[in-house]
Each structure stands twice: as structure tokens, then as C-alpha cells.
Amino acid sequence: MSDEATIIHEIETSYAAYAGAFNDQNIDGVVRYISAPYVMTIGANAPMVADSPEHVRGLFEKSLAGMKGRGWAKSDFKTVHIWPLSNDHALLMTDITRYKADGSVLEKGRYVYSIRRADPSWQITGVTDVAPPFMGPGDFARV
């Protein structure tokens, strides 16, 4: 049984590795931190489910290609808060700023991830956005 501080540290470490792999465009690294099935619910869109590791890979390859097509160069991931729900499950809220190669902001967003303990690290099982002006759980100010 882990204490809350240990769980939070483990999640922060895994999320930082995921973010680093994403910025490095290392799809193998990215999918290591994503569970299959994976559920994405953004805005009023119907939930999208990637039901296999191959489908997860395809989803992230397509997402990365789309962002690069809009001028994306890197993202800044700021963890806002982590809520451990058990020894093996948590929610993570993050503010993400995506930048173009010239340093200008492409877009900003707030996202809530569901995360589960999986060997060898924690994995993201799903994501949803928090649209402005809403703050999401805890009413934390946006970064």
C-alpha cells in the first residue's frame, strides 16, 4: 500500500516522461504511457475509443501529424493537481500550451486524465478537456 505522496510522485514522474516523449515525437515512448483501451472525450464530440495498442499508436500518430501540420513544434505541460483515488488509480489535471517553431502560441488547453498503475509505470486511460470559462475540479486557476 502506497502513501499519497508516493503515488503523486510516481504519477508526476510518469507524466513528465510521457510529456518528454511527446515533445520528442517518440511514438514508442508516448504509447508506453497510454493504456489500451484509451478513451478520449473532447467537447461535445462522441467519445473516441482506441481499443488496442495499435489503435492507440495510430491515434497519437494522427494527432501529432495534425498538430505539426498546424505549425506545432513543442508543448509545455503544467500539472495543476493530482487526485489519488486509490493505490492504483488517480486523476491528473494539466494545463498545456502548444507552441509553434517561432515561439508563438498555437493553442492552450486544460485536460483531465484518468490514470492507472501499470507495469512498469502509470498509464493514461482517458482524457477530457475543460473548456473555458470552466475551471474543472477544484477550481484551480489556469496557468
BALOBA-1460 file (C-alpha; in Angstrom, 3 decimals):
// residues 143
<rec num="1" residu="m" x="0.000" y="0.000" z="0.000"/>
<rec num="2" residu="s" x="1.472" y="3.373" z="-1.075"/>
<rec num="3" residu="d" x="1.026" y="6.671" z="0.679"/>
<rec num="4" residu="e" x="-0.472" y="9.633" z="-1.171"/>
<rec num="5" residu="a" x="2.842" y="11.486" z="-1.578"/>
<rec num="6" residu="t" x="4.461" y="8.407" z="-3.156"/>
<rec num="7" residu="i" x="1.553" y="7.938" z="-5.561"/>
<rec num="8" residu="i" x="1.680" y="11.603" z="-6.594"/>
<rec num="9" residu="h" x="5.439" y="11.412" z="-7.155"/>
<rec num="10" residu="e" x="5.093" y="8.253" z="-9.277"/>
<rec num="11" residu="i" x="2.380" y="9.877" z="-11.393"/>
<rec num="12" residu="e" x="4.352" y="13.116" z="-11.823"/>
<rec num="13" residu="t" x="7.375" y="11.099" z="-12.941"/>
<rec num="14" residu="s" x="5.371" y="9.052" z="-15.451"/>
<rec num="15" residu="y" x="3.545" y="12.107" z="-16.785"/>
<rec num="16" residu="a" x="6.835" y="14.000" z="-17.240"/>
<rec num="17" residu="a" x="8.231" y="11.021" z="-19.188"/>
<rec num="18" residu="y" x="5.066" y="10.945" z="-21.353"/>
<rec num="19" residu="a" x="5.342" y="14.707" z="-21.994"/>
<rec num="20" residu="g" x="9.024" y="14.369" z="-22.881"/>
<rec num="21" residu="a" x="8.327" y="11.537" z="-25.310"/>
<rec num="22" residu="f" x="5.522" y="13.588" z="-26.891"/>
<rec num="23" residu="n" x="7.771" y="16.617" z="-27.386"/>
<rec num="24" residu="d" x="10.491" y="14.356" z="-28.807"/>
<rec num="25" residu="q" x="7.871" y="12.893" z="-31.177"/>
<rec num="26" residu="n" x="8.845" y="9.469" z="-29.848"/>
<rec num="27" residu="i" x="5.662" y="7.496" z="-30.514"/>
<rec num="28" residu="d" x="7.084" y="4.345" z="-28.889"/>
<rec num="29" residu="g" x="7.733" y="6.378" z="-25.763"/>
<rec num="30" residu="v" x="4.300" y="8.003" z="-25.867"/>
<rec num="31" residu="v" x="2.348" y="4.759" z="-26.190"/>
<rec num="32" residu="r" x="4.262" y="3.247" z="-23.273"/>
<rec num="33" residu="y" x="2.288" y="5.656" z="-21.072"/>
<rec num="34" residu="i" x="-1.117" y="5.115" z="-22.722"/>
<rec num="35" residu="s" x="-3.417" y="2.253" z="-21.820"/>
<rec num="36" residu="a" x="-5.456" y="0.254" z="-24.301"/>
<rec num="37" residu="p" x="-8.323" y="0.734" z="-24.272"/>
<rec num="38" residu="y" x="-7.965" y="4.509" z="-24.195"/>
<rec num="39" residu="v" x="-10.946" y="6.894" z="-24.217"/>
<rec num="40" residu="m" x="-10.865" y="10.488" z="-25.469"/>
<rec num="41" residu="t" x="-13.860" y="12.738" z="-24.813"/>
<rec num="42" residu="i" x="-13.255" y="16.266" z="-26.069"/>
<rec num="43" residu="g" x="-16.048" y="18.841" z="-26.016"/>
<rec num="44" residu="a" x="-19.382" y="17.692" z="-27.373"/>
<rec num="45" residu="n" x="-17.753" y="15.094" z="-29.626"/>
<rec num="46" residu="a" x="-18.698" y="11.477" z="-29.139"/>
<rec num="47" residu="p" x="-16.130" y="9.583" z="-27.076"/>
<rec num="48" residu="m" x="-13.419" y="8.034" z="-29.185"/>
<rec num="49" residu="v" x="-12.113" y="4.668" z="-28.026"/>
<rec num="50" residu="a" x="-8.765" y="3.238" z="-29.068"/>
<rec num="51" residu="d" x="-9.272" y="-0.410" z="-28.183"/>
<rec num="52" residu="s" x="-5.830" y="-1.849" z="-28.921"/>
<rec num="53" residu="p" x="-2.190" y="-0.769" z="-28.674"/>
<rec num="54" residu="e" x="-2.115" y="-0.458" z="-32.476"/>
<rec num="55" residu="h" x="-5.177" y="1.793" z="-32.440"/>
<rec num="56" residu="v" x="-3.600" y="3.929" z="-29.662"/>
<rec num="57" residu="r" x="-0.438" y="4.274" z="-31.762"/>
<rec num="58" residu="g" x="-2.444" y="5.285" z="-34.829"/>
<rec num="59" residu="l" x="-4.421" y="7.842" z="-32.826"/>
<rec num="60" residu="f" x="-1.288" y="9.524" z="-31.499"/>
<rec num="61" residu="e" x="0.493" y="9.417" z="-34.863"/>
<rec num="62" residu="k" x="-2.537" y="11.105" z="-36.467"/>
<rec num="63" residu="s" x="-2.814" y="13.659" z="-33.662"/>
<rec num="64" residu="l" x="0.867" y="14.538" z="-33.853"/>
<rec num="65" residu="a" x="0.757" y="14.837" z="-37.656"/>
<rec num="66" residu="g" x="-2.272" y="17.142" z="-37.409"/>
<rec num="67" residu="m" x="-0.576" y="19.389" z="-34.874"/>
<rec num="68" residu="k" x="2.622" y="19.517" z="-36.935"/>
<rec num="69" residu="g" x="0.502" y="20.443" z="-39.950"/>
<rec num="70" residu="r" x="-0.763" y="23.464" z="-37.995"/>
<rec num="71" residu="g" x="2.793" y="24.531" z="-37.147"/>
<rec num="72" residu="w" x="3.304" y="22.771" z="-33.786"/>
<rec num="73" residu="a" x="6.881" y="22.478" z="-32.527"/>
<rec num="74" residu="k" x="6.552" y="21.661" z="-28.805"/>
<rec num="75" residu="s" x="4.185" y="21.660" z="-25.843"/>
<rec num="76" residu="d" x="4.555" y="22.873" z="-22.288"/>
<rec num="77" residu="f" x="2.798" y="20.541" z="-19.823"/>
<rec num="78" residu="k" x="1.996" y="22.055" z="-16.391"/>
<rec num="79" residu="t" x="0.473" y="19.670" z="-13.860"/>
<rec num="80" residu="v" x="-2.215" y="21.579" z="-11.955"/>
<rec num="81" residu="h" x="-3.275" y="18.884" z="-9.473"/>
<rec num="82" residu="i" x="-3.300" y="15.127" z="-8.938"/>
<rec num="83" residu="w" x="-6.081" y="13.366" z="-7.048"/>
<rec num="84" residu="p" x="-5.178" y="9.816" z="-5.990"/>
<rec num="85" residu="l" x="-8.403" y="7.792" z="-5.962"/>
<rec num="86" residu="s" x="-6.818" y="4.559" z="-4.736"/>
<rec num="87" residu="n" x="-3.379" y="2.939" z="-4.713"/>
<rec num="88" residu="d" x="-3.831" y="2.171" z="-8.421"/>
<rec num="89" residu="h" x="-5.996" y="4.948" z="-9.890"/>
<rec num="90" residu="a" x="-5.847" y="8.746" z="-9.999"/>
<rec num="91" residu="l" x="-6.954" y="11.848" z="-11.855"/>
<rec num="92" residu="l" x="-4.439" y="14.389" z="-13.141"/>
<rec num="93" residu="m" x="-5.347" y="17.873" z="-14.337"/>
<rec num="94" residu="t" x="-2.879" y="19.706" z="-16.550"/>
<rec num="95" residu="d" x="-2.648" y="22.944" z="-18.486"/>
<rec num="96" residu="i" x="-0.972" y="22.506" z="-21.849"/>
<rec num="97" residu="t" x="0.362" y="25.285" z="-24.055"/>
<rec num="98" residu="r" x="1.329" y="24.260" z="-27.577"/>
<rec num="99" residu="y" x="3.911" y="26.399" z="-29.385"/>
<rec num="100" residu="k" x="4.883" y="26.960" z="-32.998"/>
<rec num="101" residu="a" x="8.513" y="26.882" z="-34.126"/>
<rec num="102" residu="d" x="8.698" y="30.701" z="-33.922"/>
<rec num="103" residu="g" x="7.704" y="30.562" z="-30.232"/>
<rec num="104" residu="s" x="4.187" y="31.868" z="-30.732"/>
<rec num="105" residu="v" x="1.287" y="30.093" z="-29.022"/>
<rec num="106" residu="l" x="-0.603" y="27.662" z="-31.230"/>
<rec num="107" residu="e" x="-3.232" y="26.829" z="-28.585"/>
<rec num="108" residu="k" x="-3.857" y="26.395" z="-24.880"/>
<rec num="109" residu="g" x="-5.971" y="23.818" z="-23.133"/>
<rec num="110" residu="r" x="-6.815" y="22.245" z="-19.793"/>
<rec num="111" residu="y" x="-7.217" y="18.491" z="-19.633"/>
<rec num="112" residu="v" x="-8.157" y="15.908" z="-17.022"/>
<rec num="113" residu="y" x="-6.570" y="12.478" z="-17.372"/>
<rec num="114" residu="s" x="-7.649" y="9.242" z="-15.748"/>
<rec num="115" residu="i" x="-4.506" y="7.285" z="-14.877"/>
<rec num="116" residu="r" x="-3.945" y="3.719" z="-13.669"/>
<rec num="117" residu="r" x="-0.982" y="1.905" z="-12.208"/>
<rec num="118" residu="a" x="0.512" y="-0.460" z="-14.794"/>
<rec num="119" residu="d" x="3.890" y="-2.116" z="-15.062"/>
<rec num="120" residu="p" x="6.398" y="-0.593" z="-15.463"/>
<rec num="121" residu="s" x="4.764" y="2.825" z="-14.888"/>
<rec num="122" residu="w" x="1.442" y="4.620" z="-14.657"/>
<rec num="123" residu="q" x="-0.650" y="4.790" z="-17.853"/>
<rec num="124" residu="i" x="-3.264" y="7.239" z="-19.091"/>
<rec num="125" residu="t" x="-6.617" y="5.523" z="-19.622"/>
<rec num="126" residu="g" x="-8.607" y="8.517" z="-20.801"/>
<rec num="127" residu="v" x="-8.678" y="12.262" z="-21.289"/>
<rec num="128" residu="t" x="-11.280" y="15.004" z="-21.404"/>
<rec num="129" residu="d" x="-10.950" y="18.734" z="-21.822"/>
<rec num="130" residu="v" x="-12.061" y="21.537" z="-19.523"/>
<rec num="131" residu="a" x="-13.344" y="24.325" z="-21.750"/>
<rec num="132" residu="p" x="-13.043" y="27.973" z="-20.707"/>
<rec num="133" residu="p" x="-14.502" y="29.578" z="-18.690"/>
<rec num="134" residu="f" x="-14.847" y="26.395" z="-16.615"/>
<rec num="135" residu="m" x="-12.017" y="25.621" z="-14.204"/>
<rec num="136" residu="g" x="-12.538" y="21.890" z="-13.702"/>
<rec num="137" residu="p" x="-12.288" y="20.047" z="-10.390"/>
<rec num="138" residu="g" x="-11.102" y="22.187" z="-7.506"/>
<rec num="139" residu="d" x="-11.491" y="25.496" z="-9.343"/>
<rec num="140" residu="f" x="-7.717" y="25.876" z="-9.770"/>
<rec num="141" residu="a" x="-6.641" y="28.977" z="-11.684"/>
<rec num="142" residu="r" x="-5.406" y="28.321" z="-15.197"/>
<rec num="143" residu="v" x="-1.662" y="28.532" z="-15.836"/>
